[in-house]
Amino acid sequence: MPLAELGRFSKNEANILIGALDAQGIPAVAFDEGASIADGSQYFIPVRVMVDEVDLADARAIVVAAQG
């Protein structure tokens, strides 16, 4: 299945979101998490959270519910 971008988040938010998605049975991965680690700016670069295209709508609903 092709991956779709769920959104861009801080490193910590991305990892929390991936855990929440996994708990709901939606596999997710983080892209760009280690970008620019050499110069210490890894916390300023957004992390892309990617999910299977077929799970995108459900994943978006989880994000909206979490934002409350």
PQR file of N, CA, C, O and H, with PARSE charges and radii, in Angstrom:
ATOM      1  N   MET A   1       0.835  -1.188   0.000 -0.4000 1.5000
ATOM      2  CA  MET A   1       0.000   0.000   0.000 -0.0000 2.0000
ATOM      3  C   MET A   1       0.877   1.248   0.000  0.5500 1.7000
ATOM      4  O   MET A   1       1.912   1.286   0.666 -0.5500 1.4000
ATOM      5  N   PRO A   2       0.465   2.251  -0.738 -0.5600 1.5000
ATOM      6  CA  PRO A   2       1.221   3.510  -0.726  0.2800 2.0000
ATOM      7  C   PRO A   2       1.037   4.240   0.606  0.5500 1.7000
ATOM      8  O   PRO A   2      -0.012   4.154   1.245 -0.5500 1.4000
ATOM      9  N   LEU A   3       2.074   4.950   0.999 -0.4000 1.5000
ATOM     10  CA  LEU A   3       2.004   5.750   2.219 -0.0000 2.0000
ATOM     11  C   LEU A   3       1.457   7.134   1.914  0.5500 1.7000
ATOM     12  O   LEU A   3       1.660   7.676   0.827 -0.5500 1.4000
ATOM     13  H   LEU A   3       2.926   5.019   0.480  0.4000 1.0000
ATOM     14  N   ALA A   4       0.768   7.688   2.885 -0.4000 1.5000
ATOM     15  CA  ALA A   4       0.238   9.043   2.773 -0.0000 2.0000
ATOM     16  C   ALA A   4       0.678   9.829   3.999  0.5500 1.7000
ATOM     17  O   ALA A   4       0.786   9.281   5.096 -0.5500 1.4000
ATOM     18  H   ALA A   4       0.603   7.247   3.767  0.4000 1.0000
ATOM     19  N   GLU A   5       0.929  11.104   3.804 -0.4000 1.5000
ATOM     20  CA  GLU A   5       1.346  11.955   4.916 -0.0000 2.0000
ATOM     21  C   GLU A   5       0.146  12.360   5.748  0.5500 1.7000
ATOM     22  O   GLU A   5      -0.792  12.983   5.251 -0.5500 1.4000
ATOM     23  H   GLU A   5       0.842  11.549   2.912  0.4000 1.0000
ATOM     24  N   LEU A   6       0.186  11.998   7.018 -0.4000 1.5000
ATOM     25  CA  LEU A   6      -0.869  12.393   7.952 -0.0000 2.0000
ATOM     26  C   LEU A   6      -0.676  13.832   8.392  0.5500 1.7000
ATOM     27  O   LEU A   6      -1.647  14.571   8.560 -0.5500 1.4000
ATOM     28  H   LEU A   6       0.948  11.492   7.423  0.4000 1.0000
ATOM     29  N   GLY A   7       0.566  14.230   8.579 -0.4000 1.5000
ATOM     30  CA  GLY A   7       0.852  15.589   8.998 -0.0000 2.0000
ATOM     31  C   GLY A   7       2.290  15.723   9.430  0.5500 1.7000
ATOM     32  O   GLY A   7       3.049  14.754   9.428 -0.5500 1.4000
ATOM     33  H   GLY A   7       1.354  13.630   8.442  0.4000 1.0000
ATOM     34  N   ARG A   8       2.660  16.942   9.804 -0.4000 1.5000
ATOM     35  CA  ARG A   8       4.015  17.247  10.281 -0.0000 2.0000
ATOM     36  C   ARG A   8       3.905  17.740  11.714  0.5500 1.7000
ATOM     37  O   ARG A   8       3.097  18.610  12.038 -0.5500 1.4000
ATOM     38  H   ARG A   8       2.043  17.729   9.805  0.4000 1.0000
ATOM     39  N   PHE A   9       4.744  17.155  12.560 -0.4000 1.5000
ATOM     40  CA  PHE A   9       4.643  17.397  13.988 -0.0000 2.0000
ATOM     41  C   PHE A   9       6.034  17.553  14.573  0.5500 1.7000
ATOM     42  O   PHE A   9       7.031  17.225  13.929 -0.5500 1.4000
ATOM     43  H   PHE A   9       5.401  16.448  12.297  0.4000 1.0000
ATOM     44  N   SER A  10       6.094  18.056  15.798 -0.4000 1.5000
ATOM     45  CA  SER A  10       7.378  18.060  16.494 -0.0000 2.0000
ATOM     46  C   SER A  10       7.775  16.606  16.726  0.5500 1.7000
ATOM     47  O   SER A  10       6.946  15.701  16.634 -0.5500 1.4000
ATOM     48  H   SER A  10       5.285  18.323  16.321  0.4000 1.0000
ATOM     49  N   LYS A  11       9.042  16.398  17.025 -0.4000 1.5000
ATOM     50  CA  LYS A  11       9.542  15.034  17.220 -0.0000 2.0000
ATOM     51  C   LYS A  11       8.761  14.313  18.316  0.5500 1.7000
ATOM     52  O   LYS A  11       8.364  13.161  18.138 -0.5500 1.4000
ATOM     53  H   LYS A  11       9.716  17.133  17.100  0.4000 1.0000
ATOM     54  N   ASN A  12       8.540  14.975  19.434 -0.4000 1.5000
ATOM     55  CA  ASN A  12       7.812  14.353  20.543 -0.0000 2.0000
ATOM     56  C   ASN A  12       6.355  14.083  20.193  0.5500 1.7000
ATOM     57  O   ASN A  12       5.837  13.004  20.480 -0.5500 1.4000
ATOM     58  H   ASN A  12       8.862  15.911  19.578  0.4000 1.0000
ATOM     59  N   GLU A  13       5.692  15.053  19.576 -0.4000 1.5000
ATOM     60  CA  GLU A  13       4.304  14.855  19.171 -0.0000 2.0000
ATOM     61  C   GLU A  13       4.173  13.700  18.194  0.5500 1.7000
ATOM     62  O   GLU A  13       3.244  12.899  18.294 -0.5500 1.4000
ATOM     63  H   GLU A  13       6.112  15.929  19.342  0.4000 1.0000
ATOM     64  N   ALA A  14       5.098  13.612  17.252 -0.4000 1.5000
ATOM     65  CA  ALA A  14       5.054  12.545  16.256 -0.0000 2.0000
ATOM     66  C   ALA A  14       5.151  11.182  16.914  0.5500 1.7000
ATOM     67  O   ALA A  14       4.409  10.266  16.559 -0.5500 1.4000
ATOM     68  H   ALA A  14       5.853  14.263  17.170  0.4000 1.0000
ATOM     69  N   ASN A  15       6.053  11.038  17.865 -0.4000 1.5000
ATOM     70  CA  ASN A  15       6.216   9.745  18.526 -0.0000 2.0000
ATOM     71  C   ASN A  15       5.012   9.386  19.393  0.5500 1.7000
ATOM     72  O   ASN A  15       4.628   8.218  19.460 -0.5500 1.4000
ATOM     73  H   ASN A  15       6.656  11.782  18.154  0.4000 1.0000
ATOM     74  N   ILE A  16       4.420  10.362  20.048 -0.4000 1.5000
ATOM     75  CA  ILE A  16       3.197  10.110  20.823 -0.0000 2.0000
ATOM     76  C   ILE A  16       2.063   9.711  19.886  0.5500 1.7000
ATOM     77  O   ILE A  16       1.315   8.778  20.177 -0.5500 1.4000
ATOM     78  H   ILE A  16       4.732  11.310  19.993  0.4000 1.0000
ATOM     79  N   LEU A  17       1.935  10.409  18.769 -0.4000 1.5000
ATOM     80  CA  LEU A  17       0.884  10.114  17.803 -0.0000 2.0000
ATOM     81  C   LEU A  17       1.060   8.723  17.212  0.5500 1.7000
ATOM     82  O   LEU A  17       0.082   7.991  17.059 -0.5500 1.4000
ATOM     83  H   LEU A  17       2.543  11.167  18.533  0.4000 1.0000
ATOM     84  N   ILE A  18       2.270   8.355  16.885 -0.4000 1.5000
ATOM     85  CA  ILE A  18       2.521   7.020  16.334 -0.0000 2.0000
ATOM     86  C   ILE A  18       2.097   5.954  17.339  0.5500 1.7000
ATOM     87  O   ILE A  18       1.521   4.937  16.952 -0.5500 1.4000
ATOM     88  H   ILE A  18       3.064   8.950  17.009  0.4000 1.0000
ATOM     89  N   GLY A  19       2.372   6.169  18.613 -0.4000 1.5000
ATOM     90  CA  GLY A  19       1.937   5.235  19.648 -0.0000 2.0000
ATOM     91  C   GLY A  19       0.417   5.150  19.742  0.5500 1.7000
ATOM     92  O   GLY A  19      -0.142   4.064  19.890 -0.5500 1.4000
ATOM     93  H   GLY A  19       2.840   6.995  18.928  0.4000 1.0000
ATOM     94  N   ALA A  20      -0.245   6.299  19.657 -0.4000 1.5000
ATOM     95  CA  ALA A  20      -1.707   6.330  19.721 -0.0000 2.0000
ATOM     96  C   ALA A  20      -2.325   5.623  18.512  0.5500 1.7000
ATOM     97  O   ALA A  20      -3.306   4.891  18.644 -0.5500 1.4000
ATOM     98  H   ALA A  20       0.210   7.182  19.537  0.4000 1.0000
ATOM     99  N   LEU A  21      -1.743   5.851  17.341 -0.4000 1.5000
ATOM    100  CA  LEU A  21      -2.241   5.182  16.140 -0.0000 2.0000
ATOM    101  C   LEU A  21      -2.039   3.682  16.240  0.5500 1.7000
ATOM    102  O   LEU A  21      -2.934   2.905  15.906 -0.5500 1.4000
ATOM    103  H   LEU A  21      -0.947   6.446  17.233  0.4000 1.0000
ATOM    104  N   ASP A  22      -0.870   3.275  16.696 -0.4000 1.5000
ATOM    105  CA  ASP A  22      -0.570   1.855  16.847 -0.0000 2.0000
ATOM    106  C   ASP A  22      -1.559   1.196  17.807  0.5500 1.7000
ATOM    107  O   ASP A  22      -1.996   0.069  17.575 -0.5500 1.4000
ATOM    108  H   ASP A  22      -0.143   3.906  16.967  0.4000 1.0000
ATOM    109  N   ALA A  23      -1.910   1.897  18.884 -0.4000 1.5000
ATOM    110  CA  ALA A  23      -2.870   1.362  19.853 -0.0000 2.0000
ATOM    111  C   ALA A  23      -4.244   1.149  19.232  0.5500 1.7000
ATOM    112  O   ALA A  23      -5.027   0.328  19.709 -0.5500 1.4000
ATOM    113  H   ALA A  23      -1.554   2.812  19.073  0.4000 1.0000
ATOM    114  N   GLN A  24      -4.532   1.892  18.165 -0.4000 1.5000
ATOM    115  CA  GLN A  24      -5.809   1.752  17.458 -0.0000 2.0000
ATOM    116  C   GLN A  24      -5.698   0.809  16.257  0.5500 1.7000
ATOM    117  O   GLN A  24      -6.645   0.664  15.484 -0.5500 1.4000
ATOM    118  H   GLN A  24      -3.895   2.559  17.777  0.4000 1.0000
ATOM    119  N   GLY A  25      -4.542   0.175  16.108 -0.4000 1.5000
ATOM    120  CA  GLY A  25      -4.360  -0.780  15.014 -0.0000 2.0000
ATOM    121  C   GLY A  25      -3.969  -0.164  13.689  0.5500 1.7000
ATOM    122  O   GLY A  25      -4.105  -0.799  12.644 -0.5500 1.4000
ATOM    123  H   GLY A  25      -3.773   0.293  16.736  0.4000 1.0000
ATOM    124  N   ILE A  26      -3.480   1.081  13.721 -0.4000 1.5000
ATOM    125  CA  ILE A  26      -3.064   1.773  12.502 -0.0000 2.0000
ATOM    126  C   ILE A  26      -1.539   1.905  12.523  0.5500 1.7000
ATOM    127  O   ILE A  26      -0.994   2.681  13.308 -0.5500 1.4000
ATOM    128  H   ILE A  26      -3.369   1.597  14.570  0.4000 1.0000
ATOM    129  N   PRO A  27      -0.854   1.152  11.668 -0.5600 1.5000
ATOM    130  CA  PRO A  27       0.605   1.285  11.622  0.2800 2.0000
ATOM    131  C   PRO A  27       1.011   2.652  11.086  0.5500 1.7000
ATOM    132  O   PRO A  27       0.405   3.165  10.144 -0.5500 1.4000
ATOM    133  N   ALA A  28       2.028   3.231  11.684 -0.4000 1.5000
ATOM    134  CA  ALA A  28       2.519   4.543  11.255 -0.0000 2.0000
ATOM    135  C   ALA A  28       4.034   4.581  11.409  0.5500 1.7000
ATOM    136  O   ALA A  28       4.608   3.879  12.241 -0.5500 1.4000
ATOM    137  H   ALA A  28       2.520   2.815  12.449  0.4000 1.0000
ATOM    138  N   VAL A  29       4.666   5.413  10.590 -0.4000 1.5000
ATOM    139  CA  VAL A  29       6.116   5.590  10.667 -0.0000 2.0000
ATOM    140  C   VAL A  29       6.444   7.075  10.628  0.5500 1.7000
ATOM    141  O   VAL A  29       5.667   7.889  10.130 -0.5500 1.4000
ATOM    142  H   VAL A  29       4.200   5.983   9.914  0.4000 1.0000
ATOM    143  N   ALA A  30       7.607   7.405  11.163 -0.4000 1.5000
ATOM    144  CA  ALA A  30       8.084   8.787  11.158 -0.0000 2.0000
ATOM    145  C   ALA A  30       9.154   8.941  10.098  0.5500 1.7000
ATOM    146  O   ALA A  30      10.091   8.145  10.034 -0.5500 1.4000
ATOM    147  H   ALA A  30       8.238   6.744  11.567  0.4000 1.0000
ATOM    148  N   PHE A  31       9.018   9.960   9.267 -0.4000 1.5000
ATOM    149  CA  PHE A  31      10.036  10.319   8.283 -0.0000 2.0000
ATOM    150  C   PHE A  31      10.698  11.605   8.749  0.5500 1.7000
ATOM    151  O   PHE A  31      10.052  12.461   9.351 -0.5500 1.4000
ATOM    152  H   PHE A  31       8.257  10.606   9.318  0.4000 1.0000
ATOM    153  N   ASP A  32      11.971  11.736   8.473 -0.4000 1.5000
ATOM    154  CA  ASP A  32      12.755  12.944   8.768 -0.0000 2.0000
ATOM    155  C   ASP A  32      13.052  13.124  10.250  0.5500 1.7000
ATOM    156  O   ASP A  32      13.448  14.214  10.664 -0.5500 1.4000
ATOM    157  H   ASP A  32      12.497  11.040   7.983  0.4000 1.0000
ATOM    158  N   GLU A  33      12.871  12.090  11.055 -0.4000 1.5000
ATOM    159  CA  GLU A  33      13.070  12.233  12.495 -0.0000 2.0000
ATOM    160  C   GLU A  33      14.515  12.556  12.851  0.5500 1.7000
ATOM    161  O   GLU A  33      14.770  13.253  13.834 -0.5500 1.4000
ATOM    162  H   GLU A  33      12.550  11.204  10.719  0.4000 1.0000
ATOM    163  N   GLY A  34      15.456  12.060  12.069 -0.4000 1.5000
ATOM    164  CA  GLY A  34      16.855  12.317  12.367 -0.0000 2.0000
ATOM    165  C   GLY A  34      17.491  13.346  11.457  0.5500 1.7000
ATOM    166  O   GLY A  34      18.717  13.427  11.373 -0.5500 1.4000
ATOM    167  H   GLY A  34      15.249  11.494  11.271  0.4000 1.0000
ATOM    168  N   ALA A  35      16.680  14.129  10.778 -0.4000 1.5000
ATOM    169  CA  ALA A  35      17.217  15.124   9.852 -0.0000 2.0000
ATOM    170  C   ALA A  35      18.039  16.171  10.595  0.5500 1.7000
ATOM    171  O   ALA A  35      17.627  16.658  11.648 -0.5500 1.4000
ATOM    172  H   ALA A  35      15.685  14.064  10.846  0.4000 1.0000
ATOM    173  N   SER A  36      19.176  16.507  10.057 -0.4000 1.5000
ATOM    174  CA  SER A  36      20.069  17.538  10.585 -0.0000 2.0000
ATOM    175  C   SER A  36      20.514  17.280  12.011  0.5500 1.7000
ATOM    176  O   SER A  36      20.759  18.223  12.765 -0.5500 1.4000
ATOM    177  H   SER A  36      19.510  16.111   9.201  0.4000 1.0000
ATOM    178  N   ILE A  37      20.621  16.040  12.383 -0.4000 1.5000
ATOM    179  CA  ILE A  37      21.039  15.720  13.741 -0.0000 2.0000
ATOM    180  C   ILE A  37      22.468  16.199  14.017  0.5500 1.7000
ATOM    181  O   ILE A  37      22.825  16.472  15.163 -0.5500 1.4000
ATOM    182  H   ILE A  37      20.422  15.275  11.771  0.4000 1.0000
ATOM    183  N   ALA A  38      23.280  16.300  12.965 -0.4000 1.5000
ATOM    184  CA  ALA A  38      24.681  16.683  13.140 -0.0000 2.0000
ATOM    185  C   ALA A  38      24.840  18.119  13.635  0.5500 1.7000
ATOM    186  O   ALA A  38      25.769  18.418  14.385 -0.5500 1.4000
ATOM    187  H   ALA A  38      22.990  16.078  12.033  0.4000 1.0000
ATOM    188  N   ASP A  39      23.941  19.006  13.219 -0.4000 1.5000
ATOM    189  CA  ASP A  39      24.104  20.400  13.630 -0.0000 2.0000
ATOM    190  C   ASP A  39      23.192  20.784  14.801  0.5500 1.7000
ATOM    191  O   ASP A  39      23.113  21.960  15.159 -0.5500 1.4000
ATOM    192  H   ASP A  39      23.187  18.763  12.609  0.4000 1.0000
ATOM    193  N   GLY A  40      22.516  19.819  15.391 -0.4000 1.5000
ATOM    194  CA  GLY A  40      21.712  20.080  16.580 -0.0000 2.0000
ATOM    195  C   GLY A  40      20.354  20.701  16.330  0.5500 1.7000
ATOM    196  O   GLY A  40      19.704  21.147  17.276 -0.5500 1.4000
ATOM    197  H   GLY A  40      22.580  18.865  15.100  0.4000 1.0000
ATOM    198  N   SER A  41      19.906  20.743  15.090 -0.4000 1.5000
ATOM    199  CA  SER A  41      18.617  21.373  14.815 -0.0000 2.0000
ATOM    200  C   SER A  41      17.494  20.363  14.602  0.5500 1.7000
ATOM    201  O   SER A  41      16.460  20.708  14.029 -0.5500 1.4000
ATOM    202  H   SER A  41      20.434  20.380  14.322  0.4000 1.0000
ATOM    203  N   GLN A  42      17.677  19.127  15.050 -0.4000 1.5000
ATOM    204  CA  GLN A  42      16.670  18.105  14.803 -0.0000 2.0000
ATOM    205  C   GLN A  42      15.324  18.421  15.445  0.5500 1.7000
ATOM    206  O   GLN A  42      14.304  17.897  14.998 -0.5500 1.4000
ATOM    207  H   GLN A  42      18.516  18.847  15.515  0.4000 1.0000
ATOM    208  N   TYR A  43      15.288  19.248  16.463 -0.4000 1.5000
ATOM    209  CA  TYR A  43      14.016  19.572  17.106 -0.0000 2.0000
ATOM    210  C   TYR A  43      13.263  20.697  16.393  0.5500 1.7000
ATOM    211  O   TYR A  43      12.113  20.980  16.728 -0.5500 1.4000
ATOM    212  H   TYR A  43      16.117  19.674  16.826  0.4000 1.0000
ATOM    213  N   PHE A  44      13.898  21.333  15.422 -0.4000 1.5000
ATOM    214  CA  PHE A  44      13.251  22.410  14.684 -0.0000 2.0000
ATOM    215  C   PHE A  44      12.678  21.939  13.357  0.5500 1.7000
ATOM    216  O   PHE A  44      11.902  22.656  12.725 -0.5500 1.4000
ATOM    217  H   PHE A  44      14.832  21.103  15.150  0.4000 1.0000
ATOM    218  N   ILE A  45      13.051  20.755  12.936 -0.4000 1.5000
ATOM    219  CA  ILE A  45      12.584  20.216  11.658 -0.0000 2.0000
ATOM    220  C   ILE A  45      11.371  19.335  11.924  0.5500 1.7000
ATOM    221  O   ILE A  45      11.469  18.386  12.702 -0.5500 1.4000
ATOM    222  H   ILE A  45      13.681  20.173  13.449  0.4000 1.0000
ATOM    223  N   PRO A  46      10.228  19.622  11.298 -0.5600 1.5000
ATOM    224  CA  PRO A  46       9.033  18.815  11.547  0.2800 2.0000
ATOM    225  C   PRO A  46       9.235  17.369  11.089  0.5500 1.7000
ATOM    226  O   PRO A  46       9.917  17.095  10.102 -0.5500 1.4000
ATOM    227  N   VAL A  47       8.628  16.469  11.829 -0.4000 1.5000
ATOM    228  CA  VAL A  47       8.659  15.050  11.507 -0.0000 2.0000
ATOM    229  C   VAL A  47       7.359  14.716  10.773  0.5500 1.7000
ATOM    230  O   VAL A  47       6.268  15.045  11.237 -0.5500 1.4000
ATOM    231  H   VAL A  47       8.074  16.690  12.631  0.4000 1.0000
ATOM    232  N   ARG A  48       7.494  14.061   9.626 -0.4000 1.5000
ATOM    233  CA  ARG A  48       6.303  13.646   8.879 -0.0000 2.0000
ATOM    234  C   ARG A  48       5.831  12.302   9.415  0.5500 1.7000
ATOM    235  O   ARG A  48       6.608  11.351   9.494 -0.5500 1.4000
ATOM    236  H   ARG A  48       8.381  13.793   9.249  0.4000 1.0000
ATOM    237  N   VAL A  49       4.563  12.227   9.781 -0.4000 1.5000
ATOM    238  CA  VAL A  49       3.964  10.965  10.194 -0.0000 2.0000
ATOM    239  C   VAL A  49       3.234  10.398   8.985  0.5500 1.7000
ATOM    240  O   VAL A  49       2.362  11.042   8.402 -0.5500 1.4000
ATOM    241  H   VAL A  49       3.931  13.000   9.717  0.4000 1.0000
ATOM    242  N   MET A  50       3.614   9.171   8.623 -0.4000 1.5000
ATOM    243  CA  MET A  50       3.089   8.523   7.426 -0.0000 2.0000
ATOM    244  C   MET A  50       2.270   7.300   7.823  0.5500 1.7000
ATOM    245  O   MET A  50       2.645   6.550   8.724 -0.5500 1.4000
ATOM    246  H   MET A  50       4.322   8.648   9.097  0.4000 1.0000
ATOM    247  N   VAL A  51       1.139   7.111   7.132 -0.4000 1.5000
ATOM    248  CA  VAL A  51       0.279   5.947   7.336 -0.0000 2.0000
ATOM    249  C   VAL A  51      -0.082   5.367   5.973  0.5500 1.7000
ATOM    250  O   VAL A  51       0.104   6.014   4.942 -0.5500 1.4000
ATOM    251  H   VAL A  51       0.834   7.721   6.401  0.4000 1.0000
ATOM    252  N   ASP A  52      -0.599   4.139   5.979 -0.4000 1.5000
ATOM    253  CA  ASP A  52      -1.105   3.581   4.737 -0.0000 2.0000
ATOM    254  C   ASP A  52      -2.239   4.463   4.227  0.5500 1.7000
ATOM    255  O   ASP A  52      -3.035   4.984   5.008 -0.5500 1.4000
ATOM    256  H   ASP A  52      -0.749   3.614   6.817  0.4000 1.0000
ATOM    257  N   GLU A  53      -2.301   4.621   2.924 -0.4000 1.5000
ATOM    258  CA  GLU A  53      -3.317   5.477   2.314 -0.0000 2.0000
ATOM    259  C   GLU A  53      -4.731   5.072   2.754  0.5500 1.7000
ATOM    260  O   GLU A  53      -5.587   5.932   2.960 -0.5500 1.4000
ATOM    261  H   GLU A  53      -1.654   4.198   2.289  0.4000 1.0000
ATOM    262  N   VAL A  54      -4.973   3.764   2.897 -0.4000 1.5000
ATOM    263  CA  VAL A  54      -6.311   3.292   3.268 -0.0000 2.0000
ATOM    264  C   VAL A  54      -6.665   3.639   4.720  0.5500 1.7000
ATOM    265  O   VAL A  54      -7.842   3.642   5.081 -0.5500 1.4000
ATOM    266  H   VAL A  54      -4.277   3.066   2.729  0.4000 1.0000
ATOM    267  N   ASP A  55      -5.668   3.927   5.545 -0.4000 1.5000
ATOM    268  CA  ASP A  55      -5.897   4.272   6.947 -0.0000 2.0000
ATOM    269  C   ASP A  55      -5.933   5.777   7.196  0.5500 1.7000
ATOM    270  O   ASP A  55      -6.134   6.209   8.332 -0.5500 1.4000
ATOM    271  H   ASP A  55      -4.712   3.924   5.251  0.4000 1.0000
ATOM    272  N   LEU A  56      -5.743   6.575   6.158 -0.4000 1.5000
ATOM    273  CA  LEU A  56      -5.581   8.018   6.337 -0.0000 2.0000
ATOM    274  C   LEU A  56      -6.796   8.671   6.990  0.5500 1.7000
ATOM    275  O   LEU A  56      -6.629   9.475   7.907 -0.5500 1.4000
ATOM    276  H   LEU A  56      -5.580   6.224   5.236  0.4000 1.0000
ATOM    277  N   ALA A  57      -7.992   8.356   6.555 -0.4000 1.5000
ATOM    278  CA  ALA A  57      -9.195   8.980   7.132 -0.0000 2.0000
ATOM    279  C   ALA A  57      -9.346   8.636   8.610  0.5500 1.7000
ATOM    280  O   ALA A  57      -9.660   9.506   9.422 -0.5500 1.4000
ATOM    281  H   ALA A  57      -8.128   7.703   5.810  0.4000 1.0000
ATOM    282  N   ASP A  58      -9.125   7.374   8.959 -0.4000 1.5000
ATOM    283  CA  ASP A  58      -9.224   6.970  10.368 -0.0000 2.0000
ATOM    284  C   ASP A  58      -8.138   7.654  11.203  0.5500 1.7000
ATOM    285  O   ASP A  58      -8.396   8.082  12.328 -0.5500 1.4000
ATOM    286  H   ASP A  58      -8.870   6.667   8.299  0.4000 1.0000
ATOM    287  N   ALA A  59      -6.936   7.754  10.656 -0.4000 1.5000
ATOM    288  CA  ALA A  59      -5.840   8.392  11.366 -0.0000 2.0000
ATOM    289  C   ALA A  59      -6.136   9.876  11.586  0.5500 1.7000
ATOM    290  O   ALA A  59      -5.857  10.411  12.659 -0.5500 1.4000
ATOM    291  H   ALA A  59      -6.727   7.406   9.742  0.4000 1.0000
ATOM    292  N   ARG A  60      -6.690  10.532  10.593 -0.4000 1.5000
ATOM    293  CA  ARG A  60      -7.050  11.954  10.745 -0.0000 2.0000
ATOM    294  C   ARG A  60      -8.096  12.136  11.841  0.5500 1.7000
ATOM    295  O   ARG A  60      -8.040  13.104  12.599 -0.5500 1.4000
ATOM    296  H   ARG A  60      -6.917  10.098   9.721  0.4000 1.0000
ATOM    297  N   ALA A  61      -9.043  11.216  11.925 -0.4000 1.5000
ATOM    298  CA  ALA A  61     -10.071  11.297  12.968 -0.0000 2.0000
ATOM    299  C   ALA A  61      -9.442  11.175  14.352  0.5500 1.7000
ATOM    300  O   ALA A  61      -9.883  11.837  15.291 -0.5500 1.4000
ATOM    301  H   ALA A  61      -9.088  10.430  11.309  0.4000 1.0000
ATOM    302  N   ILE A  62      -8.428  10.345  14.487 -0.4000 1.5000
ATOM    303  CA  ILE A  62      -7.731  10.194  15.766 -0.0000 2.0000
ATOM    304  C   ILE A  62      -6.992  11.484  16.128  0.5500 1.7000
ATOM    305  O   ILE A  62      -6.987  11.890  17.291 -0.5500 1.4000
ATOM    306  H   ILE A  62      -8.069   9.807  13.724  0.4000 1.0000
ATOM    307  N   VAL A  63      -6.379  12.118  15.155 -0.4000 1.5000
ATOM    308  CA  VAL A  63      -5.675  13.383  15.392 -0.0000 2.0000
ATOM    309  C   VAL A  63      -6.665  14.457  15.834  0.5500 1.7000
ATOM    310  O   VAL A  63      -6.404  15.184  16.792 -0.5500 1.4000
ATOM    311  H   VAL A  63      -6.383  11.788  14.211  0.4000 1.0000
ATOM    312  N   VAL A  64      -7.784  14.560  15.151 -0.4000 1.5000
ATOM    313  CA  VAL A  64      -8.796  15.562  15.495 -0.0000 2.0000
ATOM    314  C   VAL A  64      -9.324  15.316  16.905  0.5500 1.7000
ATOM    315  O   VAL A  64      -9.484  16.260  17.680 -0.5500 1.4000
ATOM    316  H   VAL A  64      -7.996  13.970  14.372  0.4000 1.0000
ATOM    317  N   ALA A  65      -9.591  14.069  17.240 -0.4000 1.5000
ATOM    318  CA  ALA A  65     -10.101  13.743  18.587 -0.0000 2.0000
ATOM    319  C   ALA A  65      -9.067  14.084  19.655  0.5500 1.7000
ATOM    320  O   ALA A  65      -9.422  14.540  20.742 -0.5500 1.4000
ATOM    321  H   ALA A  65      -9.460  13.303  16.611  0.4000 1.0000
ATOM    322  N   ALA A  66      -7.795  13.864  19.351 -0.4000 1.5000
ATOM    323  CA  ALA A  66      -6.724  14.147  20.314 -0.0000 2.0000
ATOM    324  C   ALA A  66      -6.560  15.647  20.533  0.5500 1.7000
ATOM    325  O   ALA A  66      -6.199  16.089  21.623 -0.5500 1.4000
ATOM    326  H   ALA A  66      -7.507  13.493  18.469  0.4000 1.0000
ATOM    327  N   GLN A  67      -6.829  16.423  19.487 -0.4000 1.5000
ATOM    328  CA  GLN A  67      -6.681  17.875  19.602 -0.0000 2.0000
ATOM    329  C   GLN A  67      -7.861  18.495  20.348  0.5500 1.7000
ATOM    330  O   GLN A  67      -7.806  19.640  20.797 -0.5500 1.4000
ATOM    331  H   GLN A  67      -7.122  16.064  18.601  0.4000 1.0000
ATOM    332  N   GLY A  68      -8.918  17.714  20.463 -0.4000 1.5000
ATOM    333  CA  GLY A  68     -10.059  17.998  21.274 -0.0000 2.0000
ATOM    334  C   GLY A  68     -10.876  19.181  21.138  0.5500 1.7000
ATOM    335  O   GLY A  68     -11.845  19.350  21.878 -0.5500 1.4000
ATOM    336  H   GLY A  68      -8.963  16.785  20.098  0.4000 1.0000
TER
END
